[in-house]
Amino acid sequence: MRSYTSAERRQRAGLVWKGARQAIADADTSSYDAQIAKLDARAEERGALEAAAANRLVEQARHEAAAAKAALRAARGKDRAAAQDAVRKAERRVRDTEQAARRYR
């Protein structure tokens, strides 16, 4: 998945527009195509890095949820209620990070 910055989106749109005008006039569009390819490559690399970071966050959240469940099993009395809250928060974080990571699939 590609991840463009707002400036890259504007720049790419301008290059596509200029390239289309040149193509209508039967002129050479290779310089525009090369610039668009560079933008696309940078966006592709950025998207891959963001996807990897999102997957790392999901794994971290899953480990935290497992640790919270283990603490819940060991807790007794008043500590159990706090441990249950920690499990709920950890599971909520897992759901939220998984939902965010789905964007990159």
Buried (B, 14 or more C-beta within 10 A) or exposed (E): EBBBEEEBEEBBEEBEEBBEEBEEEEEEBEEBBEBBEEBBEBBBEBBBEBBEEBBEBBEEBBEBBEEBBEBBEEBEEEEBEEBBEBBEEBBEBBEEBBEEBEEBE
